[in-house]
Structure formats: structure tokens, C-alpha cells
Amino acid sequence: MGTVAENLTRKLREAFAPDHLAVIDDSARHAGHSGSRDGGESHFEIVITSAAFAGLGRVARQRLIYTLLAEELAGPVHALALTVRAPGEA
């Protein structure tokens, strides 16, 4: 896991205490596309399940994550795909 992925993981764990968290570097699939960079760590998929998202809609959940990761999104992270669930959701 690279430095960017480690930072994303740390921030998400600290903020949301997730039951499940997967931070997947998907940069290789986007090589040569806009925003890709040498060494990867520019395109990520995050799958997270946390009680912090219970009662919130999809957009509110995503906003929480985008706000938390604003520094990374302004810098090394070009694209972020999110799957955000509360416990018990499929």
C-alpha cells in the first residue's frame, strides 16, 4: 500500500470507525488518462461500512467523505469511486 492509500485509510478509520473498509488503488486501469501520474495512487475505489452513515442518504454520506479527504482530492487523488453503507445494508 502506498503513502496516499495509507493516508486515506488512516483518515477514514479515525473518522468513521468502519466495520469494513477497503481502499483500492485503481490507478493502473487509468494509465494515460487525465489525472493519472507516474507511480499511480491517483485513482481510488473506497468501499466502507460504518454506523456513522446510518440514517443518511447517499449524497450526505459521500459529502462526509469528500470533506474528510479534501486535501487529498486537491492534490494527489484525481478520482474517487465510493460505495458507502451503514451496517446491515447490502
Secondary structure, DSSP 8 states (H G I E B T S, - for coil): --HHHHHHHHHHHHHH--SEEEEEE-GGGGTTSTT--TT--SEEEEEEE-GGGTT--HHHHHHHHHHHTHHHHHTT--EEEEEEE-TT--
